[in-house]
Amino acid sequence: MNSAYEGIVVQEPGRRGGRPCIAGTRIAVTDILGWLSNGVTHAEILSDFPELSEDNIRAALAFAADRERRIITTEA
């Protein structure tokens, strides 16, 4: 696991269907990515979800980037 998200992004069976989530929350990485792709700013996310931090958002992005790299590397 990449240290940029280790301990922040976790997968637990039974929590959000086993999707990667921010530790201690039910907020999935895909939730954060969806909000960002729809133009929601970091500040707006943090205002709407005070249990999140800027580090959580960065960890979700790092996790997604790492996962994408692994998929591309595997397919090549």
KALIN-V666379 format. One record per pair of residues at least 24 apart in sequence whose ideal C-beta (glycine too) atoms are under 6 Angstrom apart, sorted by the first residue. I is the first residue (numbers start at 0). J is the second residue. Records with the same first field share a line. If there is no record, write none. Layout:
BEGIN
I->J / J
END
This chain:
BEGIN
1->65
3->61
4->58 / 61 / 62
7->58
8->58 / 62
21->55
24->50
28->59 / 62
31->56 / 59
32->63
END
